[in-house]
Amino acid sequence: MRSFVLALTAFFTASVYAQSVPAAVYSDPPADAAHPAGMTVLHVPSHGVLINGLVYQPSGAGAHPTLIICHGLPGNEKNLDLAQAVRRAGWNAVTFNYRGSWGSPGVYRFAQNLEDARAVLAYLRDPANARRLGIDTKRIAMAGHSMGGWVTALTAAQDHELIGAVLVSAADMGAIGRQPRQRIVALMDDDKEALAGVTAESMADEVIENAKAFGFANTVSGLTQTPLLVLSADDGLAPETDALVKAIAANGGQKVTSIHVKTDHGWSDHRILLESTIIDWLAGLK
């Protein structure tokens, strides 16, 4: 009897869990022979060079909503599982590499990451590119992990055509720039692989010099009317995004969803939850 009860409990638990996870996370959509899913390599002009990227395109005719995914520092976790799930949910998913990172030409600078994100947006909104890639230019959102969350926050604060923004374990580079230089150098020394033209010292000096300009505090007024999903973890960064959420609310913002999950910085043991939460949230955007 006890084994039967345990089996029954497991069955209902699995059923409830399956119902709470969007089908796009675990199931392929019907194939469309006339308009199949695909992947297109991007070469995005940004300040005299062409940075590399990809767009994961869903099946189906016509233009689709699009999520741009910004990777962190240096970008070992690129959240490509999220990109694939978002595509299965009917969205284009765009990933790209900042100048000087992961084979994109140029040298790496934090300030340039913001320029590159704006360059990607301009590229996708270009009418010719939008037609070729199936981009609904009125329905573009942005997501970023870690340092990419900082890129997303600062970009969305200035670009009010975005329909929403997602911050995943976002790192406030301004707050990092206020730490002791020796500590910043040690942090950067562990995060400079696959980056061109930098040293741990040069990276530390840039965030120190720009600590005020890089801070999340600069985004509050710009994000007040932006639908925002803020996901934090047990990685030491939650206080920074908690403060951002609180400041937006104090400024009258009522479009923020904030969720804390007991997991690591890369959401290593909560990938299904991460994908499910983001896809459900995207589905609610107008």
Summary of the structure (lengths in Angstrom):
residues: 286
radius of gyration: 19.6
end to end distance: 50.2
largest distance: 71.3
contacts: 964
relative contact order: 0.13
helix: 44%
strand: 20%
